[in-house]
């Protein structure tokens, strides 16, 4: 959740600051209303939204697929069948490293391509990756000849 807040601040603060300055320069005193609304929007986007996004982000391993559920305003549920998994990378940006977190980037043989599993403890990421790779290999082995290039 903290990572999402930091990344949100990195693009939202300059954008809203620029909009506020422009509003004050173009609208004078009325521009301060825009500034107040911008600050309210910024607080909402940096305080409420990352928490709501974090509470609604779920993933788990079923017998057949990696299941994901996410979305604050628009809920999305998806399944990544294990036999579609082609590659899993452990990714850590500087903020992730500071917080001891990692993201697993799961590349699939599908139109969506890649799905990220953020916020995994750095110490747990290799074992989660190994489990996903093992399940992918088992799924491919269950279909000899049909899926030989899936993993």
N, CA, C and O atoms as a GROMACS GRO file, in nm:
protein
  604
    1UNK      N    1   0.083  -0.118   0.000
    1UNK     CA    2   0.000   0.000   0.000
    1UNK      C    3   0.088   0.125   0.000
    1UNK      O    4   0.059   0.222  -0.070
    2UNK      N    5   0.197   0.123   0.080
    2UNK     CA    6   0.286   0.239   0.083
    2UNK      C    7   0.349   0.264  -0.053
    2UNK      O    8   0.366   0.378  -0.094
    3UNK      N    9   0.384   0.156  -0.123
    3UNK     CA   10   0.444   0.170  -0.256
    3UNK      C   11   0.347   0.241  -0.349
    3UNK      O   12   0.387   0.331  -0.423
    4UNK      N   13   0.220   0.203  -0.345
    4UNK     CA   14   0.120   0.267  -0.430
    4UNK      C   15   0.104   0.414  -0.396
    4UNK      O   16   0.084   0.497  -0.484
    5UNK      N   17   0.112   0.447  -0.267
    5UNK     CA   18   0.101   0.588  -0.226
    5UNK      C   19   0.219   0.669  -0.279
    5UNK      O   20   0.201   0.780  -0.329
    6UNK      N   21   0.338   0.614  -0.266
    6UNK     CA   22   0.457   0.687  -0.313
    6UNK      C   23   0.451   0.708  -0.463
    6UNK      O   24   0.473   0.820  -0.511
    7UNK      N   25   0.421   0.602  -0.539
    7UNK     CA   26   0.413   0.618  -0.684
    7UNK      C   27   0.300   0.711  -0.725
    7UNK      O   28   0.314   0.785  -0.822
    8UNK      N   29   0.190   0.709  -0.652
    8UNK     CA   30   0.081   0.802  -0.679
    8UNK      C   31   0.127   0.946  -0.657
    8UNK      O   32   0.096   1.035  -0.736
    9UNK      N   33   0.200   0.968  -0.549
    9UNK     CA   34   0.248   1.103  -0.519
    9UNK      C   35   0.347   1.151  -0.625
    9UNK      O   36   0.351   1.270  -0.658
   10UNK      N   37   0.427   1.060  -0.678
   10UNK     CA   38   0.528   1.099  -0.776
   10UNK      C   39   0.468   1.159  -0.902
   10UNK      O   40   0.531   1.244  -0.966
   11UNK      N   41   0.348   1.117  -0.941
   11UNK     CA   42   0.289   1.177  -1.062
   11UNK      C   43   0.174   1.270  -1.030
   11UNK      O   44   0.147   1.363  -1.107
   12UNK      N   45   0.104   1.248  -0.919
   12UNK     CA   46  -0.012   1.332  -0.889
   12UNK      C   47   0.025   1.469  -0.833
   12UNK      O   48  -0.036   1.569  -0.869
   13UNK      N   49   0.124   1.474  -0.746
   13UNK     CA   50   0.162   1.603  -0.685
   13UNK      C   51   0.207   1.702  -0.792
   13UNK      O   52   0.156   1.815  -0.793
   14UNK      N   53   0.301   1.667  -0.882
   14UNK     CA   54   0.339   1.765  -0.985
   14UNK      C   55   0.223   1.804  -1.077
   14UNK      O   56   0.211   1.920  -1.116
   15UNK      N   57   0.140   1.708  -1.112
   15UNK     CA   58   0.027   1.736  -1.200
   15UNK      C   59  -0.071   1.834  -1.136
   15UNK      O   60  -0.110   1.933  -1.197
   16UNK      N   61  -0.110   1.806  -1.012
   16UNK     CA   62  -0.205   1.894  -0.944
   16UNK      C   63  -0.142   2.028  -0.907
   16UNK      O   64  -0.212   2.129  -0.904
   17UNK      N   65  -0.012   2.030  -0.878
   17UNK     CA   66   0.056   2.157  -0.850
   17UNK      C   67   0.056   2.244  -0.975
   17UNK      O   68   0.031   2.365  -0.967
   18UNK      N   69   0.085   2.184  -1.088
   18UNK     CA   70   0.083   2.259  -1.214
   18UNK      C   71  -0.056   2.311  -1.245
   18UNK      O   72  -0.071   2.426  -1.288
   19UNK      N   73  -0.157   2.229  -1.225
   19UNK     CA   74  -0.295   2.272  -1.249
   19UNK      C   75  -0.334   2.385  -1.154
   19UNK      O   76  -0.404   2.479  -1.194
   20UNK      N   77  -0.289   2.378  -1.030
   20UNK     CA   78  -0.322   2.482  -0.932
   20UNK      C   79  -0.256   2.615  -0.968
   20UNK      O   80  -0.321   2.720  -0.964
   21UNK      N   81  -0.129   2.611  -1.004
   21UNK     CA   82  -0.059   2.734  -1.043
   21UNK      C   83  -0.124   2.795  -1.166
   21UNK      O   84  -0.146   2.916  -1.171
   22UNK      N   85  -0.154   2.712  -1.263
   22UNK     CA   86  -0.220   2.760  -1.385
   22UNK      C   87  -0.355   2.824  -1.352
   22UNK      O   88  -0.390   2.929  -1.406
   23UNK      N   89  -0.432   2.760  -1.265
   23UNK     CA   90  -0.564   2.813  -1.228
   23UNK      C   91  -0.551   2.948  -1.160
   23UNK      O   92  -0.628   3.039  -1.189
   24UNK      N   93  -0.455   2.962  -1.069
   24UNK     CA   94  -0.438   3.090  -0.998
   24UNK      C   95  -0.395   3.199  -1.097
   24UNK      O   96  -0.443   3.312  -1.090
   25UNK      N   97  -0.304   3.164  -1.188
   25UNK     CA   98  -0.258   3.263  -1.285
   25UNK      C   99  -0.367   3.305  -1.382
   25UNK      O  100  -0.377   3.422  -1.418
   26UNK      N  101  -0.449   3.210  -1.424
   26UNK     CA  102  -0.554   3.240  -1.523
   26UNK      C  103  -0.682   3.294  -1.461
   26UNK      O  104  -0.750   3.377  -1.522
   27UNK      N  105  -0.715   3.248  -1.342
   27UNK     CA  106  -0.844   3.284  -1.282
   27UNK      C  107  -0.833   3.380  -1.165
   27UNK      O  108  -0.935   3.426  -1.114
   28UNK      N  109  -0.714   3.411  -1.121
   28UNK     CA  110  -0.698   3.503  -1.008
   28UNK      C  111  -0.752   3.444  -0.880
   28UNK      O  112  -0.718   3.331  -0.843
   29UNK      N  113  -0.836   3.521  -0.812
   29UNK     CA  114  -0.892   3.476  -0.684
   29UNK      C  115  -0.977   3.349  -0.698
   29UNK      O  116  -0.976   3.263  -0.610
   30UNK      N  117  -1.049   3.338  -0.806
   30UNK     CA  118  -1.132   3.218  -0.828
   30UNK      C  119  -1.044   3.093  -0.844
   30UNK      O  120  -1.090   2.981  -0.822
   31UNK      N  121  -0.920   3.115  -0.882
   31UNK     CA  122  -0.828   3.003  -0.898
   31UNK      C  123  -0.799   2.932  -0.767
   31UNK      O  124  -0.763   2.814  -0.766
   32UNK      N  125  -0.813   3.005  -0.656
   32UNK     CA  126  -0.789   2.942  -0.526
   32UNK      C  127  -0.893   2.835  -0.495
   32UNK      O  128  -0.865   2.742  -0.419
   33UNK      N  129  -1.011   2.848  -0.552
   33UNK     CA  130  -1.111   2.742  -0.537
   33UNK      C  131  -1.060   2.615  -0.604
   33UNK      O  132  -1.074   2.505  -0.551
   34UNK      N  133  -0.999   2.632  -0.721
   34UNK     CA  134  -0.940   2.518  -0.792
   34UNK      C  135  -0.828   2.457  -0.708
   34UNK      O  136  -0.814   2.334  -0.703
   35UNK      N  137  -0.749   2.542  -0.644
   35UNK     CA  138  -0.640   2.493  -0.558
   35UNK      C  139  -0.698   2.410  -0.443
   35UNK      O  140  -0.648   2.302  -0.414
   36UNK      N  141  -0.803   2.461  -0.379
   36UNK     CA  142  -0.865   2.388  -0.268
   36UNK      C  143  -0.920   2.254  -0.315
   36UNK      O  144  -0.904   2.153  -0.247
   37UNK      N  145  -0.986   2.254  -0.431
   37UNK     CA  146  -1.038   2.128  -0.486
   37UNK      C  147  -0.924   2.032  -0.522
   37UNK      O  148  -0.937   1.911  -0.504
   38UNK      N  149  -0.814   2.087  -0.574
   38UNK     CA  150  -0.699   2.004  -0.608
   38UNK      C  151  -0.639   1.938  -0.484
   38UNK      O  152  -0.603   1.821  -0.487
   39UNK      N  153  -0.628   2.015  -0.377
   39UNK     CA  154  -0.575   1.959  -0.253
   39UNK      C  155  -0.667   1.850  -0.200
   39UNK      O  156  -0.620   1.745  -0.155
   40UNK      N  157  -0.798   1.873  -0.204
   40UNK     CA  158  -0.893   1.771  -0.159
   40UNK      C  159  -0.882   1.645  -0.244
   40UNK      O  160  -0.885   1.533  -0.192
   41UNK      N  161  -0.869   1.663  -0.375
   41UNK     CA  162  -0.852   1.549  -0.465
   41UNK      C  163  -0.722   1.476  -0.437
   41UNK      O  164  -0.719   1.352  -0.436
   42UNK      N  165  -0.616   1.549  -0.414
   42UNK     CA  166  -0.486   1.489  -0.384
   42UNK      C  167  -0.491   1.406  -0.256
   42UNK      O  168  -0.441   1.293  -0.252
   43UNK      N  169  -0.552   1.461  -0.152
   43UNK     CA  170  -0.565   1.387  -0.026
   43UNK      C  171  -0.645   1.259  -0.049
   43UNK      O  172  -0.608   1.153   0.003
   44UNK      N  173  -0.752   1.268  -0.125
   44UNK     CA  174  -0.833   1.150  -0.154
   44UNK      C  175  -0.751   1.046  -0.230
   44UNK      O  176  -0.754   0.927  -0.196
   45UNK      N  177  -0.679   1.090  -0.332
   45UNK     CA  178  -0.602   0.997  -0.414
   45UNK      C  179  -0.483   0.936  -0.342
   45UNK      O  180  -0.442   0.824  -0.373
   46UNK      N  181  -0.427   1.008  -0.246
   46UNK     CA  182  -0.309   0.958  -0.176
   46UNK      C  183  -0.340   0.888  -0.045
   46UNK      O  184  -0.260   0.807   0.002
   47UNK      N  185  -0.454   0.917   0.014
   47UNK     CA  186  -0.487   0.856   0.143
   47UNK      C  187  -0.591   0.746   0.128
   47UNK      O  188  -0.567   0.632   0.169
   48UNK      N  189  -0.704   0.777   0.070
   48UNK     CA  190  -0.813   0.680   0.062
   48UNK      C  191  -0.792   0.575  -0.047
   48UNK      O  192  -0.802   0.455  -0.020
   49UNK      N  193  -0.762   0.618  -0.168
   49UNK     CA  194  -0.760   0.526  -0.282
   49UNK      C  195  -0.658   0.413  -0.269
   49UNK      O  196  -0.694   0.298  -0.294
   50UNK      N  197  -0.531   0.439  -0.231
   50UNK     CA  198  -0.438   0.326  -0.217
   50UNK      C  199  -0.484   0.224  -0.113
   50UNK      O  200  -0.465   0.104  -0.131
   51UNK      N  201  -0.543   0.271  -0.004
   51UNK     CA  202  -0.594   0.178   0.097
   51UNK      C  203  -0.709   0.095   0.044
   51UNK      O  204  -0.716  -0.026   0.068
   52UNK      N  205  -0.801   0.160  -0.028
   52UNK     CA  206  -0.913   0.086  -0.087
   52UNK      C  207  -0.863  -0.013  -0.192
   52UNK      O  208  -0.912  -0.126  -0.199
   53UNK      N  209  -0.767   0.028  -0.272
   53UNK     CA  210  -0.709  -0.060  -0.374
   53UNK      C  211  -0.641  -0.180  -0.308
   53UNK      O  212  -0.655  -0.293  -0.354
   54UNK      N  213  -0.567  -0.155  -0.201
   54UNK     CA  214  -0.497  -0.261  -0.129
   54UNK      C  215  -0.595  -0.362  -0.069
   54UNK      O  216  -0.574  -0.483  -0.076
   55UNK      N  217  -0.703  -0.311  -0.009
   55UNK     CA  218  -0.802  -0.400   0.055
   55UNK      C  219  -0.876  -0.486  -0.047
   55UNK      O  220  -0.927  -0.593  -0.012
   56UNK      N  221  -0.884  -0.442  -0.171
   56UNK     CA  222  -0.958  -0.515  -0.273
   56UNK      C  223  -0.868  -0.598  -0.365
   56UNK      O  224  -0.918  -0.664  -0.457
   57UNK      N  225  -0.738  -0.597  -0.342
   57UNK     CA  226  -0.644  -0.673  -0.424
   57UNK      C  227  -0.619  -0.808  -0.357
   57UNK      O  228  -0.570  -0.814  -0.244
   58UNK      N  229  -0.653  -0.916  -0.428
   58UNK     CA  230  -0.634  -1.051  -0.375
   58UNK      C  231  -0.581  -1.141  -0.486
   58UNK      O  232  -0.613  -1.122  -0.603
   59UNK      N  233  -0.501  -1.237  -0.448
   59UNK     CA  234  -0.463  -1.342  -0.540
   59UNK      C  235  -0.442  -1.469  -0.457
   59UNK      O  236  -0.402  -1.462  -0.341
   60UNK      N  237  -0.468  -1.582  -0.518
   60UNK     CA  238  -0.448  -1.709  -0.450
   60UNK      C  239  -0.430  -1.818  -0.556
   60UNK      O  240  -0.460  -1.800  -0.674
   61UNK      N  241  -0.379  -1.932  -0.509
   61UNK     CA  242  -0.353  -2.045  -0.598
   61UNK      C  243  -0.462  -2.149  -0.580
   61UNK      O  244  -0.483  -2.201  -0.471
   62UNK      N  245  -0.532  -2.179  -0.688
   62UNK     CA  246  -0.632  -2.285  -0.685
   62UNK      C  247  -0.568  -2.411  -0.743
   62UNK      O  248  -0.448  -2.412  -0.772
   63UNK      N  249  -0.647  -2.515  -0.760
   63UNK     CA  250  -0.594  -2.639  -0.817
   63UNK      C  251  -0.553  -2.621  -0.963
   63UNK      O  252  -0.460  -2.687  -1.009
   64UNK      N  253  -0.623  -2.534  -1.037
   64UNK     CA  254  -0.600  -2.523  -1.181
   64UNK      C  255  -0.538  -2.391  -1.227
   64UNK      O  256  -0.482  -2.384  -1.336
   65UNK      N  257  -0.547  -2.287  -1.142
   65UNK     CA  258  -0.506  -2.156  -1.192
   65UNK      C  259  -0.466  -2.062  -1.079
   65UNK      O  260  -0.500  -2.082  -0.962
   66UNK      N  261  -0.394  -1.958  -1.118
   66UNK     CA  262  -0.367  -1.844  -1.033
   66UNK      C  263  -0.488  -1.752  -1.046
   66UNK      O  264  -0.521  -1.708  -1.156
   67UNK      N  265  -0.555  -1.724  -0.935
   67UNK     CA  266  -0.676  -1.643  -0.937
   67UNK      C  267  -0.645  -1.505  -0.882
   67UNK      O  268  -0.574  -1.490  -0.782
   68UNK      N  269  -0.701  -1.402  -0.949
   68UNK     CA  270  -0.679  -1.264  -0.909
   68UNK      C  271  -0.812  -1.192  -0.897
   68UNK      O  272  -0.904  -1.215  -0.976
   69UNK      N  273  -0.821  -1.106  -0.798
   69UNK     CA  274  -0.940  -1.023  -0.779
   69UNK      C  275  -0.893  -0.884  -0.740
   69UNK      O  276  -0.817  -0.868  -0.645
   70UNK      N  277  -0.939  -0.782  -0.814
   70UNK     CA  278  -0.896  -0.646  -0.787
   70UNK      C  279  -0.997  -0.546  -0.839
   70UNK      O  280  -1.089  -0.581  -0.913
   71UNK      N  281  -0.978  -0.420  -0.799
   71UNK     CA  282  -1.061  -0.312  -0.851
   71UNK      C  283  -1.138  -0.242  -0.743
   71UNK      O  284  -1.204  -0.305  -0.661
   72UNK      N  285  -1.131  -0.109  -0.743
   72UNK     CA  286  -1.205  -0.028  -0.647
   72UNK      C  287  -1.341   0.007  -0.704
   72UNK      O  288  -1.444  -0.025  -0.644
   73UNK      N  289  -1.343   0.073  -0.817
   73UNK     CA  290  -1.470   0.111  -0.879
   73UNK      C  291  -1.523   0.002  -0.971
   73UNK      O  292  -1.642  -0.027  -0.972
   74UNK      N  293  -1.434  -0.057  -1.048
   74UNK     CA  294  -1.470  -0.167  -1.138
   74UNK      C  295  -1.400  -0.292  -1.088
   74UNK      O  296  -1.277  -0.300  -1.089
   75UNK      N  297  -1.478  -0.388  -1.044
   75UNK     CA  298  -1.421  -0.514  -0.992
   75UNK      C  299  -1.382  -0.604  -1.108
   75UNK      O  300  -1.456  -0.616  -1.205
   76UNK      N  301  -1.267  -0.666  -1.098
   76UNK     CA  302  -1.218  -0.756  -1.202
   76UNK      C  303  -1.170  -0.884  -1.138
   76UNK      O  304  -1.094  -0.882  -1.041
   77UNK      N  305  -1.216  -0.995  -1.192
   77UNK     CA  306  -1.171  -1.127  -1.149
   77UNK      C  307  -1.114  -1.197  -1.270
   77UNK      O  308  -1.174  -1.199  -1.377
   78UNK      N  309  -0.997  -1.255  -1.252
   78UNK     CA  310  -0.937  -1.326  -1.364
   78UNK      C  311  -0.865  -1.450  -1.313
   78UNK      O  312  -0.830  -1.461  -1.195
   79UNK      N  313  -0.845  -1.542  -1.406
   79UNK     CA  314  -0.777  -1.668  -1.375
   79UNK      C  315  -0.667  -1.688  -1.479
   79UNK      O  316  -0.689  -1.672  -1.599
   80UNK      N  317  -0.549  -1.723  -1.431
   80UNK     CA  318  -0.438  -1.755  -1.518
   80UNK      C  319  -0.412  -1.904  -1.502
   80UNK      O  320  -0.355  -1.947  -1.402
   81UNK      N  321  -0.454  -1.985  -1.600
   81UNK     CA  322  -0.428  -2.129  -1.590
   81UNK      C  323  -0.278  -2.156  -1.581
   81UNK      O  324  -0.199  -2.091  -1.650
   82UNK      N  325  -0.240  -2.250  -1.498
   82UNK     CA  326  -0.098  -2.278  -1.479
   82UNK      C  327  -0.028  -2.315  -1.609
   82UNK      O  328   0.088  -2.279  -1.629
   83UNK      N  329  -0.097  -2.388  -1.698
   83UNK     CA  330  -0.031  -2.430  -1.821
   83UNK      C  331   0.000  -2.313  -1.913
   83UNK      O  332   0.076  -2.329  -2.009
   84UNK      N  333  -0.059  -2.194  -1.886
   84UNK     CA  334  -0.032  -2.074  -1.967
   84UNK      C  335   0.089  -1.995  -1.918
   84UNK      O  336   0.139  -1.907  -1.989
   85UNK      N  337   0.137  -2.026  -1.798
   85UNK     CA  338   0.249  -1.951  -1.741
   85UNK      C  339   0.377  -1.987  -1.816
   85UNK      O  340   0.412  -2.104  -1.831
   86UNK      N  341   0.447  -1.882  -1.864
   86UNK     CA  342   0.570  -1.904  -1.938
   86UNK      C  343   0.694  -1.859  -1.862
   86UNK      O  344   0.802  -1.917  -1.877
   87UNK      N  345   0.681  -1.756  -1.782
   87UNK     CA  346   0.798  -1.701  -1.714
   87UNK      C  347   0.751  -1.627  -1.590
   87UNK      O  348   0.642  -1.568  -1.589
   88UNK      N  349   0.833  -1.630  -1.485
   88UNK     CA  350   0.802  -1.556  -1.363
   88UNK      C  351   0.929  -1.484  -1.318
   88UNK      O  352   1.031  -1.547  -1.290
   89UNK      N  353   0.921  -1.352  -1.312
   89UNK     CA  354   1.035  -1.270  -1.270
   89UNK      C  355   1.006  -1.207  -1.136
   89UNK      O  356   0.892  -1.168  -1.107
   90UNK      N  357   1.108  -1.197  -1.053
   90UNK     CA  358   1.099  -1.124  -0.927
   90UNK      C  359   1.152  -0.984  -0.955
   90UNK      O  360   1.267  -0.967  -0.995
   91UNK      N  361   1.067  -0.883  -0.933
   91UNK     CA  362   1.101  -0.744  -0.965
   91UNK      C  363   1.098  -0.662  -0.836
   91UNK      O  364   1.004  -0.674  -0.757
   92UNK      N  365   1.200  -0.579  -0.817
   92UNK     CA  366   1.205  -0.490  -0.701
   92UNK      C  367   1.253  -0.354  -0.746
   92UNK      O  368   1.365  -0.339  -0.794
   93UNK      N  369   1.168  -0.255  -0.729
   93UNK     CA  370   1.211  -0.118  -0.751
   93UNK      C  371   1.276  -0.066  -0.625
   93UNK      O  372   1.280  -0.137  -0.524
   94UNK      N  373   1.326   0.057  -0.628
   94UNK     CA  374   1.393   0.111  -0.508
   94UNK      C  375   1.299   0.122  -0.387
   94UNK      O  376   1.342   0.098  -0.274
   95UNK      N  377   1.175   0.158  -0.410
   95UNK     CA  378   1.082   0.170  -0.297
   95UNK      C  379   1.049   0.032  -0.241
   95UNK      O  380   1.039   0.015  -0.120
   96UNK      N  381   1.032  -0.066  -0.331
   96UNK     CA  382   1.010  -0.204  -0.286
   96UNK      C  383   1.126  -0.251  -0.197
   96UNK      O  384   1.105  -0.309  -0.091
   97UNK      N  385   1.250  -0.223  -0.242
   97UNK     CA  386   1.367  -0.267  -0.165
   97UNK      C  387   1.370  -0.201  -0.027
   97UNK      O  388   1.402  -0.265   0.072
   98UNK      N  389   1.335  -0.072  -0.022
   98UNK     CA  390   1.332  -0.002   0.107
   98UNK      C  391   1.231  -0.065   0.203
   98UNK      O  392   1.254  -0.071   0.323
   99UNK      N  393   1.120  -0.112   0.147
   99UNK     CA  394   1.014  -0.170   0.230
   99UNK      C  395   1.025  -0.321   0.244
   99UNK      O  396   0.942  -0.383   0.311
  100UNK      N  397   1.126  -0.383   0.182
  100UNK     CA  398   1.144  -0.528   0.192
  100UNK      C  399   1.039  -0.606   0.114
  100UNK      O  400   0.999  -0.715   0.156
  101UNK      N  401   0.994  -0.552   0.001
  101UNK     CA  402   0.890  -0.615  -0.079
  101UNK      C  403   0.940  -0.650  -0.219
  101UNK      O  404   1.046  -0.603  -0.262
  102UNK      N  405   0.864  -0.732  -0.287
  102UNK     CA  406   0.894  -0.768  -0.425
  102UNK      C  407   0.762  -0.787  -0.499
  102UNK      O  408   0.656  -0.806  -0.438
  103UNK      N  409   0.770  -0.782  -0.631
  103UNK     CA  410   0.657  -0.810  -0.718
  103UNK      C  411   0.693  -0.926  -0.808
  103UNK      O  412   0.802  -0.928  -0.865
  104UNK      N  413   0.604  -1.023  -0.820
  104UNK     CA  414   0.624  -1.131  -0.915
  104UNK      C  415   0.555  -1.092  -1.045
  104UNK      O  416   0.434  -1.068  -1.046
  105UNK      N  417   0.629  -1.085  -1.154
  105UNK     CA  418   0.573  -1.058  -1.286
  105UNK      C  419   0.554  -1.194  -1.354
  105UNK      O  420   0.651  -1.260  -1.391
  106UNK      N  421   0.430  -1.234  -1.370
  106UNK     CA  422   0.397  -1.364  -1.429
  106UNK      C  423   0.361  -1.340  -1.576
  106UNK      O  424   0.259  -1.278  -1.606
  107UNK      N  425   0.446  -1.390  -1.665
  107UNK     CA  426   0.424  -1.376  -1.809
  107UNK      C  427   0.350  -1.499  -1.858
  107UNK      O  428   0.388  -1.612  -1.827
  108UNK      N  429   0.244  -1.475  -1.935
  108UNK     CA  430   0.160  -1.585  -1.979
  108UNK      C  431   0.151  -1.590  -2.131
  108UNK      O  432   0.185  -1.495  -2.202
  109UNK      N  433   0.104  -1.703  -2.179
  109UNK     CA  434   0.078  -1.722  -2.321
  109UNK      C  435  -0.068  -1.686  -2.347
  109UNK      O  436  -0.149  -1.772  -2.383
  110UNK      N  437  -0.101  -1.560  -2.327
  110UNK     CA  438  -0.238  -1.515  -2.348
  110UNK      C  439  -0.237  -1.371  -2.396
  110UNK      O  440  -0.131  -1.308  -2.403
  111UNK      N  441  -0.352  -1.321  -2.429
  111UNK     CA  442  -0.363  -1.184  -2.480
  111UNK      C  443  -0.324  -1.080  -2.374
  111UNK      O  444  -0.273  -0.974  -2.409
  112UNK      N  445  -0.346  -1.110  -2.248
  112UNK     CA  446  -0.312  -1.015  -2.143
  112UNK      C  447  -0.162  -1.008  -2.118
  112UNK      O  448  -0.114  -0.906  -2.068
  113UNK      N  449  -0.089  -1.111  -2.151
  113UNK     CA  450   0.056  -1.109  -2.144
  113UNK      C  451   0.115  -1.126  -2.006
  113UNK      O  452   0.164  -1.234  -1.974
  114UNK      N  453   0.110  -1.023  -1.923
  114UNK     CA  454   0.176  -1.026  -1.793
  114UNK      C  455   0.081  -0.981  -1.684
  114UNK      O  456   0.001  -0.889  -1.703
  115UNK      N  457   0.090  -1.046  -1.570
  115UNK     CA  458   0.015  -1.004  -1.453
  115UNK      C  459   0.115  -0.990  -1.338
  115UNK      O  460   0.205  -1.072  -1.323
  116UNK      N  461   0.098  -0.885  -1.258
  116UNK     CA  462   0.188  -0.862  -1.146
  116UNK      C  463   0.123  -0.902  -1.015
  116UNK      O  464   0.004  -0.880  -0.994
  117UNK      N  465   0.203  -0.960  -0.928
  117UNK     CA  466   0.159  -0.993  -0.792
  117UNK      C  467   0.244  -0.908  -0.697
  117UNK      O  468   0.351  -0.951  -0.655
  118UNK      N  469   0.196  -0.787  -0.662
  118UNK     CA  470   0.277  -0.695  -0.583
  118UNK      C  471   0.269  -0.722  -0.433
  118UNK      O  472   0.181  -0.794  -0.385
  119UNK      N  473   0.363  -0.663  -0.361
  119UNK     CA  474   0.356  -0.662  -0.216
  119UNK      C  475   0.394  -0.791  -0.148
  119UNK      O  476   0.352  -0.815  -0.035
  120UNK      N  477   0.471  -0.875  -0.214
  120UNK     CA  478   0.514  -1.001  -0.154
  120UNK      C  479   0.641  -0.973  -0.074
  120UNK      O  480   0.730  -0.903  -0.121
  121UNK      N  481   0.648  -1.026   0.046
  121UNK     CA  482   0.768  -1.007   0.127
  121UNK      C  483   0.888  -1.061   0.050
  121UNK      O  484   0.882  -1.169  -0.010
  122UNK      N  485   0.995  -0.986   0.051
  122UNK     CA  486   1.115  -1.022  -0.025
  122UNK      C  487   1.161  -1.164   0.006
  122UNK      O  488   1.203  -1.237  -0.084
  123UNK      N  489   1.154  -1.204   0.131
  123UNK     CA  490   1.198  -1.338   0.170
  123UNK      C  491   1.106  -1.447   0.115
  123UNK      O  492   1.150  -1.560   0.094
  124UNK      N  493   0.978  -1.414   0.091
  124UNK     CA  494   0.882  -1.513   0.044
  124UNK      C  495   0.876  -1.524  -0.108
  124UNK      O  496   0.829  -1.625  -0.161
  125UNK      N  497   0.923  -1.423  -0.179
  125UNK     CA  498   0.910  -1.419  -0.325
  125UNK      C  499   0.971  -1.541  -0.395
  125UNK      O  500   0.906  -1.596  -0.484
  126UNK      N  501   1.092  -1.585  -0.360
  126UNK     CA  502   1.147  -1.702  -0.429
  126UNK      C  503   1.065  -1.830  -0.410
  126UNK      O  504   1.052  -1.909  -0.503
  127UNK      N  505   1.010  -1.849  -0.290
  127UNK     CA  506   0.931  -1.971  -0.268
  127UNK      C  507   0.797  -1.964  -0.340
  127UNK      O  508   0.749  -2.066  -0.390
  128UNK      N  509   0.735  -1.847  -0.346
  128UNK     CA  510   0.609  -1.832  -0.421
  128UNK      C  511   0.637  -1.854  -0.570
  128UNK      O  512   0.558  -1.920  -0.638
  129UNK      N  513   0.746  -1.800  -0.619
  129UNK     CA  514   0.787  -1.819  -0.759
  129UNK      C  515   0.809  -1.967  -0.788
  129UNK      O  516   0.762  -2.018  -0.890
  130UNK      N  517   0.880  -2.036  -0.699
  130UNK     CA  518   0.907  -2.178  -0.717
  130UNK      C  519   0.777  -2.259  -0.718
  130UNK      O  520   0.763  -2.352  -0.797
  131UNK      N  521   0.685  -2.225  -0.631
  131UNK     CA  522   0.555  -2.295  -0.626
  131UNK      C  523   0.478  -2.276  -0.757
  131UNK      O  524   0.423  -2.372  -0.811
  132UNK      N  525   0.474  -2.154  -0.807
  132UNK     CA  526   0.405  -2.127  -0.934
  132UNK      C  527   0.471  -2.202  -1.049
  132UNK      O  528   0.402  -2.259  -1.134
  133UNK      N  529   0.604  -2.202  -1.054
  133UNK     CA  530   0.674  -2.274  -1.159
  133UNK      C  531   0.649  -2.424  -1.150
  133UNK      O  532   0.631  -2.490  -1.252
  134UNK      N  533   0.646  -2.478  -1.029
  134UNK     CA  534   0.619  -2.620  -1.011
  134UNK      C  535   0.478  -2.654  -1.059
  134UNK      O  536   0.458  -2.753  -1.128
  135UNK      N  537   0.380  -2.571  -1.023
  135UNK     CA  538   0.243  -2.596  -1.067
  135UNK      C  539   0.230  -2.584  -1.219
  135UNK      O  540   0.156  -2.660  -1.281
  136UNK      N  541   0.303  -2.489  -1.278
  136UNK     CA  542   0.301  -2.475  -1.423
  136UNK      C  543   0.360  -2.599  -1.490
  136UNK      O  544   0.305  -2.649  -1.588
  137UNK      N  545   0.471  -2.648  -1.437
  137UNK     CA  546   0.534  -2.769  -1.493
  137UNK      C  547   0.442  -2.890  -1.479
  137UNK      O  548   0.433  -2.972  -1.570
  138UNK      N  549   0.374  -2.901  -1.366
  138UNK     CA  550   0.280  -3.013  -1.345
  138UNK      C  551   0.164  -3.005  -1.443
  138UNK      O  552   0.119  -3.107  -1.495
  139UNK      N  553   0.114  -2.885  -1.467
  139UNK     CA  554   0.002  -2.868  -1.560
  139UNK      C  555   0.042  -2.906  -1.702
  139UNK      O  556  -0.035  -2.968  -1.774
  140UNK      N  557   0.163  -2.868  -1.741
  140UNK     CA  558   0.211  -2.904  -1.875
  140UNK      C  559   0.235  -3.054  -1.884
  140UNK      O  560   0.202  -3.116  -1.985
  141UNK      N  561   0.291  -3.114  -1.779
  141UNK     CA  562   0.318  -3.258  -1.778
  141UNK      C  563   0.188  -3.339  -1.787
  141UNK      O  564   0.189  -3.452  -1.835
  142UNK      N  565   0.079  -3.283  -1.740
  142UNK     CA  566  -0.051  -3.353  -1.744
  142UNK      C  567  -0.107  -3.361  -1.886
  142UNK      O  568  -0.202  -3.435  -1.911
  143UNK      N  569  -0.048  -3.285  -1.978
  143UNK     CA  570  -0.094  -3.283  -2.117
  143UNK      C  571   0.025  -3.307  -2.211
  143UNK      O  572   0.063  -3.217  -2.286
  144UNK      N  573   0.084  -3.426  -2.209
  144UNK     CA  574   0.203  -3.450  -2.289
  144UNK      C  575   0.178  -3.427  -2.438
  144UNK      O  576   0.077  -3.471  -2.493
  145UNK      N  577   0.271  -3.357  -2.501
  145UNK     CA  578   0.260  -3.331  -2.644
  145UNK      C  579   0.177  -3.211  -2.680
  145UNK      O  580   0.208  -3.143  -2.778
  146UNK      N  581   0.073  -3.183  -2.604
  146UNK     CA  582  -0.018  -3.074  -2.637
  146UNK      C  583   0.039  -2.938  -2.599
  146UNK      O  584   0.020  -2.840  -2.671
  147UNK      N  585   0.109  -2.932  -2.485
  147UNK     CA  586   0.154  -2.804  -2.430
  147UNK      C  587   0.306  -2.801  -2.411
  147UNK      O  588   0.354  -2.734  -2.320
  148UNK      N  589   0.380  -2.872  -2.493
  148UNK     CA  590   0.523  -2.887  -2.469
  148UNK      C  591   0.599  -2.755  -2.468
  148UNK      O  592   0.706  -2.748  -2.409
  149UNK      N  593   0.547  -2.650  -2.531
  149UNK     CA  594   0.617  -2.522  -2.532
  149UNK      C  595   0.556  -2.419  -2.438
  149UNK      O  596   0.589  -2.301  -2.449
  150UNK      N  597   0.468  -2.459  -2.348
  150UNK     CA  598   0.398  -2.365  -2.262
  150UNK      C  599   0.484  -2.314  -2.148
  150UNK      O  600   0.463  -2.202  -2.101
  151UNK      N  601   0.581  -2.392  -2.102
  151UNK     CA  602   0.665  -2.348  -1.989
  151UNK      C  603   0.807  -2.334  -2.037
  151UNK      O  604   0.895  -2.298  -1.959
   0.00000   0.00000   0.00000
